[in-house]
Amino acid sequence: MTVVTRLVTYTDLHVSATNARQLSVSARLEAVLADGRSVVLLDDRGWSTSGPSGMAELTSTEDIEETARSVVGPDEPFDGMTREEMAAGHWGYLAGILRQHGVDVPAHDLERLPHDVVLSERLRAWIG
């Protein structure tokens, strides 16, 4: 049986949409398996933020990590749903993707896994 050992969100700088006053980042969530393989769970996430000139100096690695975990995590509740319902739906969706790849893992187990965030070279260079 294949086991998921951790989640990793890879972040990268959108160079064409980033400047001294704006930061744009893409985020891709993967499940890392015990056999060394990875399964892409979400590849359509990201965010942008703007502010005063010098955004790079105002942005820390910790800021990027926190935001990355947020944008690939359960969405905020809407239409009368609770946080618990949103979380259950999110983790269930991810478990379904893993099942399509032959990995059977309960949704609630995914929520408890370590979740690393990896910043690309470009993003680390932009932060400085």
ChimeraX attribute file (.defattr): number of C-alpha atoms within 10 A of each C-alpha:
attribute: neighborCount
match mode: 1-to-1
recipient: residues
	/A:1	8
	/A:2	12
	/A:3	13
	/A:4	22
	/A:5	15
	/A:6	18
	/A:7	24
	/A:8	22
	/A:9	25
	/A:10	18
	/A:11	24
	/A:12	19
	/A:13	21
	/A:14	17
	/A:15	13
	/A:16	8
	/A:17	11
	/A:18	18
	/A:19	16
	/A:20	14
	/A:21	13
	/A:22	16
	/A:23	23
	/A:24	18
	/A:25	21
	/A:26	18
	/A:27	25
	/A:28	21
	/A:29	27
	/A:30	21
	/A:31	23
	/A:32	17
	/A:33	16
	/A:34	13
	/A:35	10
	/A:36	8
	/A:37	11
	/A:38	16
	/A:39	16
	/A:40	17
	/A:41	20
	/A:42	16
	/A:43	14
	/A:44	11
	/A:45	14
	/A:46	19
	/A:47	13
	/A:48	12
	/A:49	11
	/A:50	13
	/A:51	11
	/A:52	10
	/A:53	12
	/A:54	12
	/A:55	19
	/A:56	20
	/A:57	11
	/A:58	11
	/A:59	14
	/A:60	14
	/A:61	14
	/A:62	10
	/A:63	10
	/A:64	19
	/A:65	18
	/A:66	12
	/A:67	16
	/A:68	27
	/A:69	18
	/A:70	13
	/A:71	19
	/A:72	19
	/A:73	16
	/A:74	18
	/A:75	13
	/A:76	12
	/A:77	13
	/A:78	9
	/A:79	5
	/A:80	7
	/A:81	10
	/A:82	12
	/A:83	14
	/A:84	11
	/A:85	12
	/A:86	17
	/A:87	19
	/A:88	15
	/A:89	15
	/A:90	18
	/A:91	19
	/A:92	18
	/A:93	14
	/A:94	21
	/A:95	21
	/A:96	18
	/A:97	17
	/A:98	20
	/A:99	13
	/A:100	9
	/A:101	11
	/A:102	11
	/A:103	17
	/A:104	16
	/A:105	18
	/A:106	15
	/A:107	19
	/A:108	13
	/A:109	11
	/A:110	19
	/A:111	19
	/A:112	10
	/A:113	14
	/A:114	10
	/A:115	17
	/A:116	16
	/A:117	21
	/A:118	18
	/A:119	20
	/A:120	13
	/A:121	12
	/A:122	14
	/A:123	21
	/A:124	17
	/A:125	11
	/A:126	18
	/A:127	16
	/A:128	11
